[in-house]
Amino acid sequence: MEIDIGSFTRVEENTVYAEVTIYTDPNSSGENVSLYLKLPYKVETTLDELEKLARSEAIKQMRAAADWLAENSA
């Protein structure tokens, strides 16, 4: 599994959207999940900090999705 952090778009003074793609099977070139995450932002936040936050939030969202599927699948 690989996580690719794409672009960040500032939408408000204290908010950015991050484009994140999770490749569930990097060798297959077809299985991936794209997320657009709303993240908090401060002027003094570095790009490295934003990337770490985006990666962490993407992992949380994938875990939540996997838990939901496990609970709601027949």
Secondary structure, DSSP 8 states (H G I E B T S, - for coil): -EEEEEEEEEEETTEEEEEEEEESSTTTSS-EEEEEEEEE--TT--HHHHHHHHHHHHHHHHHHHHHHHHHH--
